[in-house]
Amino acid sequence: MIWAFGAALLIFILAGCSSLLPASKEVSASPWQSYQEAQLTFDKIIPGSTTLSELRSMSLDPEASANITILNYSDVMRRFMANQSVSLADLDRGVQDCVSAKILCRGYEINQQFVNKERNGNFWLDLFGFKRETHTSGWKFCGLVLVKEGVVIYKLTSGQPKIEQTDHTKNPLGPVQALGTKVFGFP
């Protein structure tokens, strides 16, 4: 009877080990489920035509939607004129108009992401630091809209439509190697 219990426990430990590995998610509250959805929304924005009320209907309202930063003209200037080699004349016309309009212009910076990190492999090798494998997947979207007197005058998007990354860490000495790093500063 004890032998059967021990065998069942061993099977449970070995079979369920990978499910014991850590996993994490970084998710921004967002009206979009993918990078493509966010980009499609921004594609609908037409500088010189799209109004503030139309932005609100697209869920681009910092008062109602999470993760939208309001920028003043000074913030806009710092983003586009990061060093002295860039002058106002070097910038897109919409950015020039925003900086020149000062308090009549504001920007909306949208940062949305969904990043999933999962550890794969053998639980015991991971636990004792011999071998770790982390798989990262997801997407990140960044958008900038400049609004002057209730009308969009500039838009810009960037980001990563698809994130796929696998990190492998191998420490042949396991916990001894980690201890050596902490105590002696060895890599």
N, C-alpha and C positions, 0 to 999 in steps of 0.2 A: 504494500500500500504506500509506504513512504517512498519507495523507488519510483512508483508511478507518479506520485506528486512531484518528486524531484525532476523527472523526465518532462512532465507537463510544464513545470516552471522554466526549465532550460529551453524548451521549444518556444514558450512565450517570450522569453528574454531575447533569444536569437531572432525570432521572426519579427518582433515589434521594435527592434532596436532603431531602425531608420526613422520610425515615427517619433522617436524621442529626441531627434535632432532639432535645434532651434530653427525658427522661421520668422520672418518679419515682413511687414508691408508698410510702405509710406504712401498714403493716399491723401491728396488734397481734395477738400470738398469742391465738387465741380459739377456743372450742368452737363459735362461731356463724359462719355465712357471711353473715348479713344482720342488719340492725336488727330486722326482724320476728321472726327466730328468737330473738334476745336478749330481746325484749319478751315473746314467748310463754313463755319460761322464767320470767321474772319474774312473769308473770300466774299461774303455778302456785304461787307463794309466798303463803301465807296467814298474816298476823300472828296470833300467839297459838296457832298450830297447827303450822306447819312447823318441823321440828327441824334441828339441825346436821347430822345424818347424811343427812337428805333434801336439804339444800343441797349436800352433797358429791356425792350422786348426780346432781345437776343441774349438775355441773362448777363449782360455786361454792365451791371450797376453795382458800384462798390457798397452802396447802402443795403442792397438786398442779396448780393452774391459774395461768397467767401473768397479770400485769396486774391483780391484786387487791390492794388496799392494806388493811392491817389498821389500824383506827382505835381508839384508846382513848377513854374518856369525855371527856377533855379536848379531843381532836380533834373529837369530835362537838359539844361545846359551842361551840367556835370556829366551826364551820361553820354552826350554826343561830343562834348569838347573836353575830353579827358586830359589832354595835355595842350601846351601852348602852340604846338605846331598846327593845330586845327583851328581855323577861324570860322566865324559865322558864315562867311561867303562859301565855305567848303561844304556846308550842310544842305540837305534837301530843302526845297522851298517851304514845305509844311513845317519843318523844324525851325527854320528861320522865322516864319510867321509867329510861331508859338513863343519863341524866346523874345521876339520884339514886342509881342502883345502883353508880356509880363503877366499881371494878375487876371487878364481876360482869357488866359489859356491854362488848361490843366491837362495832365496826362493820366492815363489809366494803364498800369502795368499788371498783366495777368500772368500768373505762374501756376500752372496746374501740372500734377504728376500722379502717376500710378507706378510704383516700383515695388516689386515683389522679390524678396531674398529668401532662398531656401538652401539649407545645408543638405548635402547628399552624401551617401557612403555609409561606412560602418560606424555605428554608434561608439563602440569601445575605442577604435582608433582615433575618432574625433575627440572623445572625452579626454583621453590622455595626451592629446596633442601630437600624435604621430602623423596623422594625415587628415586634412580638412579640404572639403570641396564645397564652394558656395556658388550657387547659380542665381544670377540676377536677371530679371526680365521686367519689361514694362515700357513706359513712355513718359516724356516730359515735353510740355508745351509752354512757350513764352510768347506773349503778345504785348504790343505797345500801341496805344491809340492816343492821339493828341486831339483835343477838342477846344475850339475857339468859338466863343459866343454861341454855344449850343450846336455846332456843326463839326464833324470830324474833318480835320485838315491833313492828317497823316496817320498811317498805320504801318506796322512792321511786325513780322513773326519770325520765330526761330524755335529750335528745340531738337528733340530726338524722337522721331516717329516710332522707332523700335529699339529697345535696349535689350541686348542679349550678351551676357558676359558670364564667364565661368572662371573663378579664382581657385587655384590649387595651391595648397600649402603642405609641404612634406618636411617633417622633422624626424630624422631617423632615430634620434635619442629621446624623442617624446618629451615627457615632463622634465627630464634631466637637462635637455637643451634649453627649455624655457627658464629653468632655475639658473643655469649658467648665464643667460642673457640678463636676468634681473640682478644677480649677485655680482658678476664680473663685467657686465657690459658687453659681452661677446655677442656678435650677430647670430 
